[in-house]
């Protein structure tokens, strides 16, 4: 194993930035920058929600966002990246606003340097409504769940489903032709686990890996 990087030294030099991922950013396989480090984390004062994203080309999708909630805690991944990569992350998170986060609101097992700026992305509230009702892309959901399983284990998957608002949104199964641009491959264990977890939550329209659409 590689030794962990000296985050404090990079932070003091102004070369480090951190951002809290609570959706697809939790899955390291979806990252498109060479991150410095990442650690499982929890963010206090925010709740994860499904929010319509009708600006996605050709499909009225629902993607994840967050909203302030003083009593809530949101599981995720704290990603440490180089400052010069932040513009690329902003581009990936188009139609999201990058907001500063106080380090004191984070729960981590590893120390976080106090001089590193930390951010979280919240969906732009001014996106216009789509004439069709939103649906959750299964390819996006699978990428998110795979990340939570890797970083927070089975309990993390359970908490993700139980604590995320809007899981009554129908699921569109695009597994055969993924619409999500950073789709991942699931192994049989992951697929079985995710199906069982989602069925317990009674997600509308999800009847198995071969269903075409909800």
CORCOR-V386483 format. One record per pair of residues at least 12 apart in sequence whose C-alpha atoms are under 10 Angstrom apart, sorted by the first residue. I is the first residue (numbers start at 1). GAP is how many residues later the second one is. Records with the same first field share a line. If there is no record, write none. Layout:
I->GAP  GAP
//
This chain:
4->32  33  34
5->31  32
6->30  31  107
7->29  30  73  104  105  106  108  109
8->103  104  105  106  107  108
9->104  106
10->26  72  73  103  105  106
11->69  71  72  101  102  103  104  105  106
12->101  102  103  104
13->102  103
14->68  69  101  102  103
15->66  67  68  69  101
16->19  20  64  65  66  67  68  69  70  97  99  100  101  102
17->18  19  62  63  64  65  66  67  68  69  98  99  100  101  102
18->17  18  19  20  60  61  62  63  64  65  68  82  83  94  98  99  100  101  102
19->19  58  59  60  61  62  67  70  79  80  81  82  98  99  100  101  102
20->18  19  20  21  22  23  54  55  56  57  58  59  60  81  86  98  99  100  101
21->19  20  21  22  53  54  55  56  57  58  98  99  100
22->19  20  21  25  26  42  43  44  52  53  54  55  56  98  99  122  125  126  138
23->25  26  40  41  42  43  52  53  54  117  118  120  121  122  124  125  137
24->39  40  52  53  116  117  118  119  120  121  122  123  124  158  159
25->51  52  53  54  64  68  118  119  122  123
26->12  13  14  15  49  50  51  52  53  117  118  119  120  121  122  123  124  125  126
27->49  50  115  116  117  118  119  120  121  122  123  124  157
28->49  51  115  116  118  119  122  123
29->114  117  118  153  154  155  156
30->113  114  117  151  152  153  154
31->48  58  61  151
32->53  56  57  60  150
33->48  49  52  53  55  56
34->46  47  48  51
35->44  45  46  47  50
36->43  44  45  46
37->41  42  43  44  45
38->39  40  41  42  43  72  113
39->37  38  39  40  41  69  70  71  72  73  112
40->35  36  37  38  39  67  68  69  70  108  110  111  112
41->33  34  35  36  37  38  65  66  67  68  69  110  111
42->31  32  33  34  35  36  63  64  65  66  67
43->29  30  31  32  33  34  35  58  59  60  61  62  63  64  65  77
44->24  25  26  27  28  29  30  31  58  60  61  62  63
45->21  22  23  24  25  26  27  28  29  60  61
46->19  20  21  22  23  24  25  26  27  28  29  59
47->18  19  20  21  22  23  24  25  26  27  28  116  117  118
48->16  17  18  19  20  21  24  25  26  27  28  74  112  113  115  116  117  118
49->13  14  15  16  17  18  114  115  116  117  118
50->12  13  14  15  16  84  85  86  114  115  116  117  118  119
51->12  13  14  15  72  74  83  84  85  114  115  118
52->12  13  71  75  76  77  78  81  82  83  84  117
53->12  42  70  71  74  75  76  77  81  82  83
54->73  74  75  76  77  78  79  80  81
55->40  72  73  74  75
56->123  124
57->122
58->121
59->71  73  74  75  76  78  120
60->69  70  71  72  73  74  75  76  77
61->69  71  72  73  74  75  76  79  108  109  110  111  118  119
62->71  72  73  74  75  78  104  107  108  109
63->60  71  72  73  74  77  78
64->58  59  72  76  77  80  100  101  102
65->31  55  56  57  58  59  60  99  100
66->54  55  56  57  98  99
67->55  56
68->54
72->91
73->32  33  34  90
74->32  33  85  86  89  90
75->31  32  73  76  77  81  82  84  85  88
76->71  72  75  76  80  84
77->31  70  71  74  75
78->28  29  30  34  40  41  42
79->39  40
80->32  36  37  38
83->34
90->31
93->28  29  30
94->27  29  30
95->26  27  28  29  30  31  32
96->24  25  26  27  28  29  31
97->22  23  24  25  26  27  28
98->20  21  22  23  24  25  26
99->19  20  21  22  23
100->17  18  19  20  21
101->16  17  18  19  20
102->12  15  16  17
103->12  13  14  15  16
106->12
133->36  37
134->35  36  37  38
135->33  34  35  36  37  38  78  79
136->31  32  33  34  35  36  37  38  78
137->33  34  35  36  37  38  41  42  43  76
138->32  33  34  35  36  37  40  41  42  45  68  71  75
139->32  33  34  35  36  37  38  39  40  41  42  43  44  45  46  47
140->33  34  35  38  39  40  41  42  43  44
141->30  31  32  39  42  53
142->33  41  42  43  44  48  49  52  53
143->37  39  40  41  42  43
144->13  16  39  40
145->12  13  15  16  45  46  48  49
146->38  39  40  41  44  45  48
148->12
149->41  44  45
154->39  40  43
157->36  37  40  41
158->36  39  40  42  43
161->36  37  39  40  42
162->35  36  38  39
166->37
167->31  34  35  36  37
168->33  34  35  36  37
169->34  35  36  45
170->33  34  35  36  43  44
171->32  33  34  35  36  40  41  42  43
172->32  33  34  39  40  41  42
173->32  33  34  35  36  37  38  39  40  41
174->35  36  37  38  39
175->34  35  36  37
176->33  34  36
191->17  18
192->16  17
195->12  13  14
196->12
//
